[in-house]
């Protein structure tokens, strides 16, 4: 039986930790050639060595337009095409309604929205020229669905990601390009510790202890009573990027263990404990 991504080339941003790392590993295992980006060159090199010739790291900051373009150019130069783009890069943002600053705003919009918009911009001409078109997947969040699941700017930015995918999907459908988003919730990743860069500087024992506590808390926040893990989002991305998802576009797939159906609200009322949003 063939792998689900045999013959396909994917680009995954924010690929050196959490959801991105899990997706790189899964896509390679399913037969894809993958160019993945991030800012941690050491982790990128380690992943390249571990995953072999099917994976190539390209150091890039997804919040900068010129580096998004450079990464897509590198993917096409090295692998010859681009079938799947997973705009996954993200991180914590700061600034509430009463304390927002220009710096907070620009950081959130560049990192969470600009990375998606420019990814779509530069991937579109390549996919449009391919008879098979392509699939673009954007990492959104349950924070785009309901209030109190993320910070002020974070929630606004993620709502923009969902809507941008719908608009782009309508415009690009005639070219055989599908655009969808995934809204994770209750997924245990380093974003809860201030992002992958902060987690990278922590001792392994501290990370393990924090992760154990985090997964226990997240499990209480969902009707399924289990924490989500990066692989849960990676498998959703695999489905959307593969031919199995060929008739799905302009959609936002929520992967949250039922959190947005009321699990988080019940958890807060019954347990009186706050669980941070993630996506």
C-alpha positions in Angstrom: 0.0 0.0 0.0 1.5 3.4 -1.0 2.2 6.1 1.5 -0.4 8.9 1.6 2.1 11.6 0.4 4.2 9.7 -2.1 5.5 12.1 -4.7 4.5 15.2 -2.9 6.6 18.1 -1.7 5.7 20.1 1.4 6.9 23.2 3.1 6.2 23.5 6.8 7.0 26.7 8.7 7.8 26.6 12.4 9.0 23.1 11.9 11.5 22.6 14.6 9.2 22.1 17.6 5.7 21.2 18.7 3.1 20.8 16.0 5.6 21.7 13.3 8.1 19.1 14.3 5.4 16.4 14.6 4.1 17.3 11.1 7.5 17.2 9.5 8.1 13.7 10.9 4.7 12.4 9.9 4.9 13.9 6.3 8.3 12.3 5.8 7.1 9.0 7.1 4.2 9.2 4.6 6.5 9.6 1.7 6.7 13.4 1.2 9.9 15.5 0.7 9.7 18.3 3.2 11.5 21.6 3.5 10.9 23.0 7.0 11.8 26.3 8.5 12.5 27.8 11.8 15.0 29.9 13.7 16.7 27.2 15.7 19.5 26.1 13.3 20.8 23.5 15.8 17.5 21.7 16.0 17.0 22.0 12.3 20.4 20.3 11.7 19.5 17.5 14.2 16.2 16.9 12.4 17.9 16.8 9.0 20.3 14.2 10.2 17.6 12.1 11.9 15.1 12.2 9.0 17.5 11.9 6.1 17.5 13.3 2.6 13.7 13.7 2.4 13.9 16.5 5.0 15.7 19.8 4.4 16.0 22.7 7.0 16.0 26.3 5.9 16.6 29.0 8.5 13.8 31.6 8.2 11.7 34.0 10.3 8.2 33.5 9.1 7.2 37.0 10.3 9.4 38.6 7.6 8.0 38.6 4.0 11.4 38.3 2.3 12.3 35.2 4.4 9.0 33.6 3.6 9.6 34.1 -0.1 13.2 32.8 0.2 12.0 29.6 1.9 9.5 28.9 -0.8 12.1 29.6 -3.5 14.5 27.2 -1.7 11.9 24.5 -1.6 11.2 24.7 -5.4 15.0 24.9 -6.2 15.8 21.9 -4.0 12.8 19.7 -4.5 11.4 21.0 -7.9 7.8 21.7 -6.8 5.5 22.6 -4.0 2.3 20.6 -3.3 1.6 21.4 0.3 2.2 24.5 2.3 1.5 24.3 6.1 1.7 27.9 7.5 2.3 26.7 11.0 4.7 29.2 12.5 3.4 31.1 15.5 4.1 31.9 19.1 2.8 33.8 22.1 1.7 37.4 21.7 1.1 40.1 24.3 -1.2 43.1 24.6 -4.8 43.3 25.9 -7.5 45.8 25.0 -6.5 48.2 27.7 -2.7 47.9 27.2 -2.1 47.3 23.5 0.9 49.0 22.0 2.1 49.6 18.4 4.9 47.1 19.0 2.5 44.4 20.4 0.2 44.9 17.4 2.9 44.7 14.8 4.5 41.6 16.4 1.2 39.8 16.5 0.1 40.7 13.0 3.5 40.0 11.4 3.9 36.7 13.1 0.4 35.2 13.0 -1.2 36.9 10.0 1.6 38.1 7.8 3.3 34.7 7.8 0.1 33.2 6.4 -0.7 35.9 3.9 2.8 36.0 2.4 3.0 32.2 2.4 -0.2 32.1 0.3 1.1 34.9 -1.9 4.3 33.2 -2.9 3.0 29.6 -3.0 0.1 30.5 -5.3 2.0 31.1 -8.6 3.9 27.8 -8.1 0.9 25.7 -7.4 -1.1 27.5 -10.1 1.4 26.4 -12.7 1.2 22.7 -11.6 -1.6 20.6 -13.2 -2.2 19.1 -9.8 -2.7 22.4 -8.0 -1.9 22.2 -4.3 -3.0 22.4 -0.7 -2.5 25.3 1.7 -3.1 24.7 5.4 -3.0 27.5 7.9 -2.6 27.0 11.7 -5.4 28.9 13.4 -6.7 28.3 17.0 -9.8 27.8 19.0 -9.1 31.3 20.2 -10.7 32.3 16.9 -13.9 30.5 17.8 -14.7 31.7 21.3 -13.7 34.4 23.7 -11.5 33.7 26.8 -9.5 31.1 24.9 -6.6 33.3 24.1 -5.2 36.8 24.5 -6.8 39.8 22.9 -4.4 40.2 20.0 -3.8 36.5 19.6 -7.5 35.8 19.2 -8.0 38.7 16.7 -5.0 37.4 14.7 -6.2 33.8 14.6 -9.7 34.9 13.6 -8.1 36.7 10.7 -6.2 33.5 9.7 -9.5 31.5 9.6 -11.2 34.2 7.4 -8.1 34.7 5.2 -8.2 30.9 4.4 -11.9 31.0 3.4 -11.4 34.0 1.1 -8.2 32.6 -0.5 -9.9 29.2 -1.0 -12.8 30.8 -2.9 -10.4 32.8 -5.1 -7.9 29.9 -5.8 -10.3 27.0 -6.2 -10.5 27.5 -10.0 -6.7 26.8 -10.1 -7.1 23.5 -8.1 -5.6 25.0 -5.0 -7.4 24.1 -1.7 -7.0 26.4 1.3 -8.1 25.3 4.8 -7.2 26.0 8.4 -6.9 23.9 11.5 -7.9 25.3 14.9 -6.1 23.4 17.7 -7.2 23.6 21.2 -5.9 21.9 24.4 -2.7 20.8 22.6 0.4 20.4 24.9 3.2 22.3 23.2 6.0 24.7 24.3 3.9 27.7 23.5 2.5 27.4 27.0 6.0 28.0 28.4 6.5 31.2 26.3 7.4 29.5 23.0 10.0 27.1 21.7 12.9 29.5 22.2 12.1 29.8 25.9 11.6 26.0 26.3 14.9 25.3 24.6 16.7 27.1 27.4 15.0 25.1 30.1 16.4 22.0 31.8 14.8 18.8 30.5 13.6 17.9 34.0 11.7 21.2 34.3 10.2 20.8 30.9 9.0 17.2 31.8 7.5 18.4 35.1 5.7 21.3 33.4 4.5 19.1 30.6 3.1 16.5 33.0 1.1 19.2 34.9 0.0 20.8 31.6 -1.3 17.6 30.1 -3.2 16.8 33.3 -4.9 20.2 33.3 -5.7 20.1 29.6 -7.3 16.7 30.0 -9.7 18.2 32.5 -10.7 20.9 30.0 -12.1 18.6 27.3 -15.1 16.2 27.2 -12.7 13.5 26.1 -10.7 13.9 29.3 -7.4 13.7 27.4 -4.8 16.3 26.5 -4.2 16.8 22.8 -0.7 16.3 21.4 1.1 17.7 18.4 0.5 14.5 16.5 -3.2 15.1 16.7 -2.8 18.3 14.6 -0.2 16.6 12.3 -2.7 13.9 11.4 -5.3 16.5 10.5 -2.8 18.3 8.3 -1.9 15.0 6.7 -5.5 14.4 5.8 -6.0 17.9 4.4 -2.7 17.8 2.4 -3.3 14.3 1.0 -5.6 13.3 -1.9 -8.1 12.1 0.7 -9.0 15.7 1.4 -9.3 16.6 -2.3 -12.9 17.9 -2.0 -12.3 20.0 1.2 -11.6 23.7 0.9 -12.5 27.0 2.6 -13.0 25.1 5.9 -11.6 25.4 9.4 -11.1 22.0 11.1 -11.4 22.3 14.9 -9.2 19.7 16.7 -9.9 20.4 20.4 -11.3 17.3 22.1 -14.6 19.0 22.4 -13.3 22.1 24.3 -15.2 24.6 22.2 -18.5 22.7 22.8 -18.3 23.6 26.5 -15.6 21.5 28.0 -13.5 24.5 29.0 -16.4 26.4 30.6 -17.4 23.3 32.7 -13.8 22.9 33.7 -13.5 26.4 34.9 -16.8 26.3 36.8 -16.1 22.9 38.4 -12.4 23.0 39.0 -11.9 26.7 39.4 -8.5 26.5 37.6 -7.5 28.3 34.5 -6.1 26.5 31.4 -4.2 28.6 28.9 -5.4 28.6 25.3 -3.3 27.3 22.5 -3.2 27.0 18.8 
